[in-house]
Amino acid sequence: MSDPIYFSLWFSSFEQDDVLPRTILTLHQFPFSKLRPGVTYLALQPISWNEPTILEQRFTPGLDPEAAADAASELLHEDYAYVFEAYWDLWTPGDTEAWELRPALVRFIAQAAEFDEGTATQTGHILIDLGPESVFLQEGVALTPDAQARVWSNVQTLIEFTKRVEKNGGATARLLWSESGEDLAQKLIARLQKVQ
């Protein structure tokens, strides 16, 4: 099983009143899927991941970031996490040799200061689960010219998103990482060198 890729963001201030505006700003940097646009899910997680959610909503069609955040705005607490789901379009090998542009799930987890005993200090005020690294690396796929272009396109989508967040998101620190602890940047560089 492929490790998930995360993009962690820390801010100089992430008080209760900062949680939703900073999340909205981050969502505005995201390249929403054309096939499945907008924020499609919201969950409010009180205290820790061991507790049941107190609100879950699916949105069909997806909502813009402000409308999705508005659904959570009456329930702001210092010990909550706010989970927003959205999709972006990434190239995936199909059942035949043809590649298909498909929506891929991304989770934005805004963690207030006291949620899960202050886990945000280690994992990010906003923790973005970008999905499995296999979507970007495609290590099991032979690098035909078409496959090379698709792998490059997926990695480019990831890089452009992180650059937009860096430029416009207001974070004071950020980290792109995988659960295994392996150097993700090195893995991406090695795969891209094979592509180029």
Steps between C-alpha positions, in 0.01 A plus 500: 500500500630842407568758771282811509653836417429791734551873469515666843450873552573702811397860557626771736147515640241224488254602770135397489407795278786421257406138431235545231642809322843335465338178381295692242814675377678166467205346315507792255852394397382149417434394138153350543403217268309602189328162515403528869539867604472669838510382860304175509510411872534661842549333838548652843712292733488599869788457746690213329476239226369257764173693532206470259450783253229749596421611147543335162364644177541397139449762231374410154590697306810617684500838673741789472736529800302784666170311487660181637669693784173678574345161584757467781508862614252461787709221653843657547691361798866493602493120532342410164634390165321597180529256210425618146517263205552601140630344181762590242549343160801269470607259229448133583581193292177350369414134458659511157820686417308828475531750784192676637460831677307410816397686815730416793400567861684759714420569868561837665513463878499826696604422858419757766761560771368258763379223269649158579729644769647764270602265218501795258840607633644182349276418203396850391221744573370390163594145405428416137476132413587496129437129452740212441846570361440234236272747317800729451784250467330220301799282581336184369429651159737464206617845393377516144495850349128528585553378857790744543278790399225390742737452795654840429154660480395357839821612670469842335145533639635426848791744464279781367256456790778516760644810329161676502459422870851627568439823310140576602412288803665695779668200664821567691618139462410210276613142448427245228548154650398135491403271784800272446739783583690437177621813326206573274681774311779256413248239384326757280832625358614145426174418323506825303857432388376171358219692331730760346 
